Amino acid sequence: MNELSLSDLQIVLPEIWLALAGMALLMVGVFTSNRSTRLITGLTLVVFIIAGVLVNSGLDGTGFGGLVVDDRFGAFMKTLVLIGAGLTLLMSLGFIRREGMERFEFPVLILFATLGMFIMVSANDLMSLYIGLEMQSLALYVCAAFQRDNLRSTEAGLKYFVLGAVASGMLLYGASLVYGFTGTTSFADLAIILSGSDVSIGAIVGLVFIAAGLAFKISAVPFHMWTPDVYEGAPTPVTAFFSVAPKVAAVALLIRVLTGPFGGLFAEWQQIVFLLAVASMLLGAFGAIAQSNIKRLMAYSSIGHVGYILVGLAAGTAEGINGIAIYLAVYLAMSVGTWGCILAMRRQQRMVEDIADLSGLSRSNPGLAAALAIFMFSMAGIPPLAGFFGKFYVFLAAVNAGLYTLAVVGVLTSVVGAFYYIRIVKVMYFDEPGDAFDRPVGRELSWVVGLSAAFTLLFFVYTGPVLDGAAAASQSLGLVTIGEAQSAVLE
């Protein structure tokens, strides 16, 4: 490794800031006990805002001997991670106070998980990839079981930990195979070695294991088995966090790994992504139909959305990555807003989770019903809501890449998925009203739901910032070699 320089520190300045801030807040919490939970949560949000400024004013290039990379793709994805983490933390304030979770470790764990996601997004080596992934995962295991007096939360944390350890082992075994057959862990060196015509079968097997480990992190079928149980059992703010920030980071890491070091093996990994996409879209569409618990329904919904995201990755083009970036931004707003509505489902100071509990919500709380209806229609892909544009761009990329089967499966599963989204709207607007939810829902929650609904509803009016950011992110990856490989396969 070259001697440490100022540019190395500048490239990882957001990560350094998060690490130092996390340790400082941890010390504050230790000396002030749980009395300072709200203060530490507020300071964590300030830390996220400062990190966002640092992320979008950083340098382009690699640092620490090529272990990490800073580019527009990373900046876009890190910004989404910060927005998702910040909004879910803000939404959690009322919940953690009511449910006896008001402990200073909670916002600190979210902060350290975010630090791990930053390292994942910036990873330019198999070593830094694994360090970032494990830092995120260890914090998330604790978050899932944070409500330790709740049996479901403890069970969710244990399931996530056990299955996550298996997935991490698969990824680490794949990385060791790649290193053993290529002699390097650097993404740049791997891209050169694996673009040749004499690629070792061992390296390809390693790719399969790495893809399987990362597929677990994004809950793609058949590595989705943890998702419904963990989504249902974990505290609702933690589930909201799981559904946005870690998913964005894991998708970004998967894109960087497949299009970078393994770009020369496009024909091999395209088959894997194709199957993952089809299986995830099908299970996400049909698995949610029979669900009566809204948290489990959202788990299957997230699996389906991962399938749509993988459609763009299967195209292997800059257009496909651009579509994924747009989809992630839109999905973040829809998902955060939906989980905000779920957090507002309280009767007599107790959380309720059945879809039937939404009966007649339009009459008892028309604002909340309207917001949830906007999110449901958007997730179904109904124009002109934001969700339509996310699906439009990934399906367009698939069509332009000649993946007509994938695009058709995506459209058909979207139609099937619309059934259970619109069923929720039907329950709210046409079923006989039950007992009203507790009012008020909380100022922070109202703001998050309102802003998310406004973004989702009015996205078509002003799409510039998201489309421009997504375009810059996809172009920074330089996918020319992937496009050429794809053309060769089609010919």
Secondary structure, 3 states (H helix, E strand, C coil): CCCCCHHHHHHCHHHHHHHHHHHHHHHHHHHHHHHHHHHHHHHHHHHHHHHHHHHCCCCCEEECCCCEEECHHHHHHHHHHHHHHHHHHHHHHHHHHHCCCCCCHHHHHHHHHHHHHHHHHHECEHHHHHHHHHHHHHHHHHHHCCCCCCHHHHHHHHHHHHHHHHHHHHHHHHHHHHHHHHCCCEHHHHHHHCCCCCCCHHHHHHHHHHHHHHHHHCCCCCCCCCHHHHHHHCCHHHHHHHHHHHHHHHHHHHHHHHHCCCHHHHHHHHHHHHHHHHHHHHHHHHHCCCCCEHHHHHHHHHHHHHHHHHHHHHHCCHHHHHHHHHHHHHHHHHHHHHHHHHHCCEECCEECCEHHHHCCHHHHCHHHHHHHHHHHHHHCCCCCCHHHHHHHHHHHHHHHCCCHHHHHHHHHHHHHHHHHHHHHHHHHHHCCCCCCCCCCCCHHHHHHHHHHHHHHHHHHHCCHHHHHHHHHHHHHCCCHHHHHHHHHHHC
